[in-house]
Structure formats: structure tokens, C-alpha cells
Amino acid sequence: MGIDRGTVIRTIALVIVWINMVLTNYGLQPIPVVSEDIIAEILAGVVTVWTWFKNNYVTVKGKQQKQVLQQNQLIK
């Protein structure tokens, strides 16, 4: 079972945004994908919430998935 495409894309986006935030905070040139401080902060917030939402059981469907995983003893 491999990593799905959505997980890879979210992970890459999260890494780029946080690298830009760190570079900007230390006064270094950020990756050219994001040029403004405010854009970097907004993207960091969006990607953080998106990643949290997609990887946690917060929706009805997610809670159902968690129940199935627990019933099959795949998670605690």
C-alpha cells in the first residue's frame, strides 16, 4: 500500500509554505513561489488547516472510517 497522491501534494505544499515562513522570518530570500510575507502567512494557515482536516477524523465520513479501522484493530 503506497502513499496516495493527495498526501504527497499536501506534504509538499506544507513543506514549501513553512520553508518560506522560516526564510522570511530570518530575513532571507524566500522561495519565489511566494513573494509577499502576508501571502506566505495566509498560505501557511490554509495549508496547516487543510492538512489537519484531511488527516484527522473530523467529518462524518472520517468518523465512520475511524470506527471501521478500530473495529478491524488497525488503530487504537
C-alpha positions as CSV (number, residue, x, y, z in Angstrom):
1,M,0.0,0.0,0.0
2,G,1.6,3.2,-1.1
3,I,1.1,6.9,-0.3
4,D,-1.7,8.4,-2.2
5,R,-1.2,11.4,-4.5
6,G,-3.2,13.8,-2.2
7,T,-0.9,13.1,0.7
8,V,2.2,13.8,-1.4
9,I,0.7,17.1,-2.7
10,R,-0.3,18.3,0.8
11,T,3.0,17.4,2.2
12,I,5.0,19.2,-0.5
13,A,2.7,22.3,-0.1
14,L,3.2,22.3,3.6
15,V,6.9,22.0,3.4
16,I,7.2,24.8,0.8
17,V,5.0,27.1,2.9
18,W,6.9,26.5,6.1
19,I,10.3,26.9,4.5
20,N,9.1,30.2,3.1
21,M,7.9,31.3,6.5
22,V,11.2,30.4,8.1
23,L,13.3,32.1,5.4
24,T,11.1,35.2,5.6
25,N,11.4,35.4,9.4
26,Y,15.2,35.2,9.2
27,G,15.3,37.9,6.6
28,L,16.4,35.6,3.8
29,Q,15.1,35.4,0.3
30,P,12.1,33.0,0.2
31,I,11.4,30.5,-2.5
32,P,10.0,32.5,-5.4
33,V,6.6,30.7,-5.3
34,V,5.5,33.2,-2.6
35,S,6.8,36.7,-2.8
36,E,5.0,38.6,0.0
37,D,5.0,38.0,3.8
38,I,1.3,38.2,4.1
39,I,0.7,35.7,1.3
40,A,3.2,33.3,3.0
41,E,1.3,33.6,6.3
42,I,-2.1,33.1,4.6
43,L,-0.8,30.0,2.7
44,A,0.8,28.6,5.9
45,G,-2.6,28.9,7.7
46,V,-4.6,27.4,4.8
47,V,-2.2,24.5,4.3
48,T,-2.0,23.8,8.0
49,V,-5.8,23.7,8.4
50,W,-6.1,21.7,5.2
51,T,-3.5,19.2,6.3
52,W,-5.0,18.8,9.7
53,F,-8.6,18.5,8.3
54,K,-7.5,15.9,5.7
55,N,-5.5,13.7,8.1
56,N,-7.9,13.7,11.1
57,Y,-11.3,12.2,11.7
58,V,-13.4,15.5,11.9
59,T,-16.0,14.9,9.2
60,V,-18.9,12.4,9.4
61,K,-17.2,10.3,6.8
62,G,-13.9,10.5,8.7
63,K,-15.6,9.4,11.9
64,Q,-17.1,6.4,10.1
65,Q,-13.7,5.5,8.7
66,K,-12.2,5.6,12.2
67,Q,-14.9,3.3,13.5
68,V,-14.1,0.8,10.8
69,L,-10.4,1.0,11.5
70,Q,-11.0,0.5,15.2
71,Q,-13.3,-2.5,14.5
72,N,-10.6,-4.1,12.5
73,Q,-8.0,-3.3,15.1
74,L,-6.0,-1.1,12.7
75,I,-5.9,1.8,15.1
76,K,-6.5,2.3,18.8
